[in-house]
Amino acid sequence: MNALKLVAITLIAAGVLALVYGSFSYTKDTTAVKLGPLELSVKEKETVNVPVWAGVGAIVVGGLLLAFGSKKG
């Protein structure tokens, strides 16, 4: 399997996951207060919404790469 097919399959999988889940979240550690040796940190949960057009676009681009990327003229 060459690199172009791997990129195409990855794009298709990422597009399908974006359409199925619609968003993903992660936890970010931030320092709230730092007084000498005492440090208080806060964990913030961030959510990133993935637009539908981005998921569909990734599937289309991955499909086009998979269909036409390996053809040699």
N, C-alpha and C positions, 0 to 999 in steps of 0.2 A: 504494500500500500504506500503510495507516494504522499508527499506532504500536502499537495493540493486536495486530495481526497480526504485526508485527515482534517484539514481546515473546513472543508465543506460539510463533513459529518458533524463536526463540532458546532458549526453555525446552525445547522438544522436542529441539533439537540438543544442548544441554548434557546433558539426561537420557540421550540415546543415547550420548554420549561417556563419561558417568560409568559406564554399564553396560558399555561395551566395554573401557575402560581400568581402571576400578576404583580408580585412585589417580593422583596426579601428584606430581612432585618439583620442588624448586627449590633453588638454591644461595644461601646467606646468608653475607655477609661480616661477621665480628665481629673486634673488636680484642682480641687476647690480652694483649699487653704494650705499654706505652707508657712509654719511658724517655727523656725529653727529646726530641731529634730522631729517635730510633730508635723505630720502631713496627712491631710484628709483628702481622700479621692472619692469621686462620684462615678458610678457606672451609668451611662446614658444609653438608652436603646434607640437606635436610629432605624427608620424604615425608608426604603427606597422603592418607589413605585415605578414599574417598568411599563411604558406605554404599549398599547396593542400594536401600533404601527411598527415599533421596534422589533417585536416578536415576529410579526408577519414578514418584515423586511429581512430579518436574519434567515428565515426559512426560505424565502425567495432567492436571496443571494447564494445561500448554501446549495439550493437545488440547481441554480444556474451553473455554479462552479462544478458541481458533480456531473451535470449533463454535458456541458460544453468545455470544461477545463481540460479534459484529457484528449480532446480531439486535436489532431495535428494536421495542418493544412498542407 
